[in-house]
Amino acid sequence: MTAGTELRQEHFADHRSLPPLDHLSRAALYCTVWRFGLYHPLDQVAVFRQADMNGPLPYDDDYFDAVVSIDGIEHIERPFDFIRQCARILRNQGWLILSTPNVSSLRSRWRWFLTGFHNKCKSPLDETRPEPRHHIGMLSFPEARYLLHGNGFRITEIRTNRIKAISWCFAAVAPVAYVATSWVFAREETDRSQRRRNREILAQMFSLPVLFGETMILAARCEKG
């Protein structure tokens, strides 16, 4: 599943005969092959279908070992339904690899503070001509985690595609942001179990891929029953 001019008609590849995707980079390799049409032995077993990411996906329950979505979720109107569909078609302990522009980076947050717009969506969208390429649902890391953890997934790994040199210019802000965020979390939350989760969220929010990366790449396990 990738972003593009035909986002509402996404391509899905049936690779049930492939070995389980037990590593994020391996999934990224498969995804690159499918997206750009490069020659690879996998092409000999790929079967592609078209589907609408806003609606029911055309696969049976517990059908896949892995689902990969490249920069697609920020384009769709119903991201919660899409994640629930991914959970439905994945087997227990299957993988969801999800990428989206990283609006939680310090550089993107600085742009938001100054202009009200994030990186990858730097100016108002053309409301007179809505189209699938528009970034209508940009997700921060806490929002992405809520979306996944609230629908049967558990994030196991966070990565990024790259860190631009300019992003390191904002490193000096990180300690101040950490102290401020920690203070707010402690002040606003009284439930013990949620406080434990908040500590985990805080650590993830201040990981290098989230603070400085261009694209947020999440690997999440599907946990059923």
C-alpha positions as CSV (number, residue, x, y, z in Angstrom):
1,M,0.0,0.0,0.0
2,T,1.6,3.2,-1.1
3,A,0.8,6.8,-1.6
4,G,0.2,8.1,-5.1
5,T,-2.2,9.5,-7.6
6,E,-4.4,6.3,-7.3
7,L,-4.4,6.2,-3.5
8,R,-8.0,5.3,-3.3
9,Q,-7.3,2.3,-5.5
10,E,-4.3,0.8,-3.7
11,H,-2.3,-2.2,-4.7
12,F,-2.1,-5.2,-2.4
13,A,0.3,-8.1,-3.0
14,D,-0.5,-11.6,-2.0
15,H,2.7,-13.2,-0.8
16,R,1.4,-15.9,1.5
17,S,4.2,-18.2,0.2
18,L,6.9,-15.9,1.4
19,P,8.8,-16.5,4.7
20,P,7.5,-14.4,7.6
21,L,8.7,-10.8,7.7
22,D,10.7,-10.9,10.9
23,H,12.7,-7.7,10.3
24,L,11.8,-4.2,9.3
25,S,14.5,-3.8,6.6
26,R,13.3,-7.0,5.0
27,A,9.8,-5.7,4.8
28,A,11.1,-2.4,3.4
29,L,12.9,-4.4,0.6
30,Y,9.8,-6.2,-0.4
31,C,7.9,-2.9,-0.3
32,T,10.4,-1.2,-2.5
33,V,10.2,-4.0,-5.1
34,W,6.4,-3.8,-5.2
35,R,6.3,0.0,-5.3
36,F,8.8,0.7,-8.0
37,G,8.4,-2.4,-10.1
38,L,12.0,-3.4,-9.9
39,Y,13.0,-6.9,-11.1
40,H,13.2,-9.4,-8.2
41,P,12.4,-13.1,-7.9
42,L,9.4,-12.0,-5.7
43,D,7.8,-10.7,-8.9
44,Q,7.2,-14.2,-10.0
45,V,4.8,-14.9,-7.1
46,A,3.2,-11.5,-6.6
47,V,-0.6,-11.2,-7.2
48,F,-1.9,-7.6,-7.0
49,R,-5.4,-6.5,-6.2
50,Q,-6.9,-3.0,-6.1
51,A,-8.8,-1.9,-3.0
52,D,-10.0,1.3,-1.2
53,M,-8.1,1.9,2.0
54,N,-11.2,3.6,3.4
55,G,-13.3,0.5,3.1
56,P,-13.2,-3.2,3.8
57,L,-10.1,-4.9,2.4
58,P,-10.8,-7.8,0.0
59,Y,-9.1,-10.5,2.0
60,D,-10.3,-13.1,4.5
61,D,-9.6,-12.9,8.2
62,D,-6.1,-14.0,9.3
63,Y,-4.9,-14.0,5.7
64,F,-1.4,-12.3,5.9
65,D,1.7,-12.6,8.0
66,A,2.6,-9.0,7.2
67,V,1.0,-5.8,5.9
68,V,3.2,-2.8,4.7
69,S,1.7,0.7,4.2
70,I,4.1,3.3,2.8
71,D,3.1,6.9,3.3
72,G,-0.6,6.2,2.7
73,I,-2.5,6.6,6.0
74,E,-2.1,10.4,6.0
75,H,-4.1,10.6,2.8
76,I,-7.2,8.7,3.8
77,E,-10.4,9.8,5.4
78,R,-10.9,6.8,7.7
79,P,-7.5,5.8,9.3
80,F,-9.1,4.0,12.2
81,D,-11.1,1.7,9.9
82,F,-8.0,1.0,7.9
83,I,-6.0,-0.1,10.9
84,R,-8.9,-2.3,12.1
85,Q,-9.0,-3.9,8.6
86,C,-5.2,-4.5,8.9
87,A,-5.8,-6.2,12.2
88,R,-8.5,-8.3,10.7
89,I,-6.5,-9.6,7.8
90,L,-3.3,-10.2,9.8
91,R,-2.7,-13.5,11.6
92,N,-1.9,-13.4,15.3
93,Q,1.6,-12.0,15.9
94,G,1.7,-10.7,12.3
95,W,3.5,-7.5,11.4
96,L,2.2,-4.1,10.3
97,I,4.9,-1.9,8.9
98,L,3.5,1.7,8.7
99,S,5.3,4.8,7.5
100,T,4.0,8.4,7.5
101,P,5.6,11.9,7.5
102,N,7.1,12.6,10.9
103,V,5.3,15.7,12.2
104,S,6.6,14.9,15.7
105,S,10.2,15.9,14.8
106,L,11.5,19.0,16.5
107,R,12.0,20.7,13.1
108,S,8.4,20.0,12.0
109,R,7.1,21.2,15.4
110,W,9.1,24.4,15.0
111,R,7.5,25.0,11.6
112,W,4.1,24.4,13.2
113,F,4.9,27.0,16.0
114,L,5.8,29.6,13.5
115,T,3.3,29.0,10.6
116,G,0.6,26.6,11.9
117,F,1.7,24.0,9.3
118,H,4.0,21.0,9.5
119,N,6.7,19.7,7.2
120,K,5.2,17.8,4.2
121,C,2.1,20.0,4.4
122,K,3.6,23.4,4.5
123,S,0.7,25.5,3.1
124,P,-3.2,25.2,2.9
125,L,-4.6,22.5,0.7
126,D,-6.7,23.4,-2.2
127,E,-10.2,23.0,-0.7
128,T,-11.9,23.6,-4.1
129,R,-10.2,20.6,-5.6
130,P,-9.9,17.8,-3.0
131,E,-7.7,15.0,-4.3
132,P,-6.2,11.7,-2.9
133,R,-2.6,13.2,-2.9
134,H,-3.6,15.7,-0.2
135,H,-2.2,15.1,3.3
136,I,-5.5,15.3,5.2
137,G,-4.6,13.2,8.2
138,M,-1.1,13.9,9.4
139,L,-0.3,11.8,12.6
140,S,2.0,12.7,15.5
141,F,3.7,9.8,17.2
142,P,1.3,9.8,20.2
143,E,-1.7,9.7,17.7
144,A,-0.2,6.9,15.7
145,R,0.5,4.9,18.9
146,Y,-3.1,5.5,20.1
147,L,-4.4,4.4,16.7
148,L,-2.3,1.2,16.8
149,H,-2.4,0.2,20.5
150,G,-6.2,0.9,20.6
151,N,-6.8,-1.6,17.8
152,G,-4.9,-4.7,18.7
153,F,-1.3,-3.7,17.8
154,R,1.8,-3.2,19.8
155,I,4.7,-1.0,18.5
156,T,8.0,-2.9,18.7
157,E,10.3,-0.8,16.7
158,I,10.6,2.8,15.6
159,R,12.8,3.9,12.7
160,T,13.2,6.7,10.1
161,N,14.3,6.8,6.5
162,R,16.9,9.6,7.1
163,I,17.9,12.5,9.4
164,K,18.7,15.7,7.5
165,A,21.7,17.7,8.7
166,I,19.4,20.7,9.4
167,S,17.4,18.7,11.9
168,W,20.4,18.5,14.3
169,C,20.2,22.3,14.7
170,F,17.2,21.7,16.9
171,A,19.0,19.3,19.2
172,A,19.5,22.0,21.8
173,V,15.7,22.3,22.3
174,A,15.3,18.6,23.1
175,P,16.3,18.8,26.9
176,V,13.8,21.7,27.4
177,A,11.1,19.8,25.5
178,Y,11.8,16.7,27.6
179,V,11.5,18.5,30.9
180,A,8.3,20.3,29.8
181,T,6.7,17.2,28.5
182,S,7.6,15.1,31.6
183,W,6.2,17.8,33.9
184,V,2.9,18.0,32.0
185,F,2.6,14.2,31.9
186,A,3.2,13.9,35.7
187,R,0.9,16.8,36.5
188,E,-2.1,15.8,34.3
189,E,-2.2,12.1,34.9
190,T,-3.1,10.4,38.2
191,D,-3.9,6.9,37.1
192,R,-1.0,4.6,37.9
193,S,-1.3,2.3,34.9
194,Q,-1.6,5.2,32.5
195,R,1.5,6.8,34.2
196,R,3.5,3.7,33.4
197,R,2.3,3.9,29.8
198,N,3.1,7.6,29.7
199,R,6.7,6.8,30.7
200,E,7.0,4.5,27.7
201,I,5.4,7.0,25.4
202,L,7.8,9.7,26.6
203,A,10.8,7.5,25.9
204,Q,9.5,6.8,22.4
205,M,8.7,10.4,21.7
206,F,12.3,11.4,22.5
207,S,13.9,8.6,20.5
208,L,16.2,9.8,17.7
209,P,14.0,8.7,14.9
210,V,11.0,10.6,16.3
211,L,12.9,13.7,17.3
212,F,14.9,14.2,14.1
213,G,13.7,11.8,11.4
214,E,11.9,12.8,8.2
215,T,9.6,9.8,7.9
216,M,8.3,7.9,10.9
217,I,8.4,4.1,10.3
218,L,6.7,1.9,12.9
219,A,6.8,-1.9,13.2
220,A,3.8,-3.2,15.1
221,R,2.8,-6.7,16.2
222,C,-0.8,-7.8,15.8
223,E,-1.9,-9.3,19.1
224,K,-5.2,-11.3,19.0
225,G,-6.8,-12.9,22.0
